[in-house]
Amino acid sequence: MSAKMIEIRWHGRGGQGAKTAALLFAETIMATGMYIQAFPEYGPERMGAPVQSFNRISEDPIIIHSGIKVPNYVVILDSSLIESVPVTDGLDKSGKVIVNTSLSTSEVAEKLDISINQVYVVNASRIALETIGKDIPNTPMLGALVKVIGTLDIDGVLKNVKTKLMVKFRHKPGIVEGNLASIKMAFNEVKS
């Protein structure tokens, strides 16, 4: 992995949008001229089963084509996975974890047995319910991830996400606006 490469592992449950979030994040970042990869890892899981998706972002071409073993960031769309899935596998002391939860960073750090300095929390489920009317926390978590990474321009991300969502939801502008609002809210509300 080059020093300029960022690796992200998304944990969610089938139906929460982990795969969609990784793909949308990648498409959004690609519009900035960076190199990207986005891929899911799942089998015949059903709605509600644990799933993983991955992103790589780099200023240089990406020649690695394998799963991510040592992520820089772990994004957890469902906090119940903390109890049942080894979500921090491969995370070193500089890695960051972003969790969709109403718990505090200290409570999450204790549950994960990692330093509080590595933990970020945001209530993405509440944000999703308020902005899009459904508990699908993927776009709010995308906003939280952008904030935690810290080197991405939120306005550029929002512009690129809007472009991508307009293609899919051109006849449903409320869905587009709701998702953009959820990204902004999570960007502003994520806490360390």
Secondary structure as the mmCIF struct_conf table of DSSP 4:
data_model
#
loop_
_struct_conf.conf_type_id
_struct_conf.id
_struct_conf.beg_label_comp_id
_struct_conf.beg_label_asym_id
_struct_conf.beg_label_seq_id
_struct_conf.end_label_comp_id
_struct_conf.end_label_asym_id
_struct_conf.end_label_seq_id
TURN_TY1_P TURN_TY1_P1 ALA A 3 LYS A 4
STRN STRN1 ILE A 6 ARG A 13
TURN_TY1_P TURN_TY1_P2 GLY A 14 GLY A 15
BEND BEND1 GLN A 16 GLN A 16
HELX_RH_AL_P HELX_RH_AL_P1 ALA A 18 MET A 30
TURN_TY1_P TURN_TY1_P3 ALA A 31 GLY A 33
STRN STRN2 TYR A 35 GLU A 41
BEND BEND2 PRO A 44 PRO A 44
TURN_TY1_P TURN_TY1_P4 MET A 47 GLY A 48
BEND BEND3 ALA A 49 ALA A 49
STRN STRN3 PRO A 50 SER A 58
BEND BEND4 GLU A 59 ASP A 60
BEND BEND5 SER A 66 SER A 66
BEND BEND6 LYS A 69 VAL A 70
BEND BEND7 ASN A 72 ASN A 72
STRN STRN4 TYR A 73 ILE A 76
BEND BEND8 LEU A 77 LEU A 77
TURN_TY1_P TURN_TY1_P5 SER A 79 SER A 80
HELX_RH_AL_P HELX_RH_AL_P2 LEU A 81 SER A 84
BEND BEND9 VAL A 85 VAL A 85
TURN_TY1_P TURN_TY1_P6 VAL A 87 GLY A 90
TURN_TY1_P TURN_TY1_P7 LYS A 93 SER A 94
STRN STRN5 LYS A 96 ASN A 100
BEND BEND10 THR A 101 LEU A 103
HELX_RH_AL_P HELX_RH_AL_P3 THR A 105 LEU A 112
TURN_TY1_P TURN_TY1_P8 ASP A 113 ASP A 113
BEND BEND11 ILE A 114 ILE A 114
HELX_RH_3T_P HELX_RH_3T_P1 ILE A 116 GLN A 118
STRN STRN6 VAL A 119 VAL A 122
HELX_RH_AL_P HELX_RH_AL_P4 ALA A 124 THR A 131
TURN_TY1_P TURN_TY1_P9 ILE A 132 ILE A 132
BEND BEND12 GLY A 133 LYS A 134
TURN_TY1_P TURN_TY1_P10 PRO A 137 PRO A 137
HELX_RH_AL_P HELX_RH_AL_P5 ASN A 138 ILE A 149
BEND BEND13 THR A 151 LEU A 152
HELX_RH_AL_P HELX_RH_AL_P6 ILE A 154 LYS A 168
BEND BEND14 PHE A 169 PHE A 169
TURN_TY1_P TURN_TY1_P11 ARG A 170 HIS A 171
HELX_RH_AL_P HELX_RH_AL_P7 PRO A 173 GLU A 189
STRN STRN7 LYS A 191 LYS A 191
#
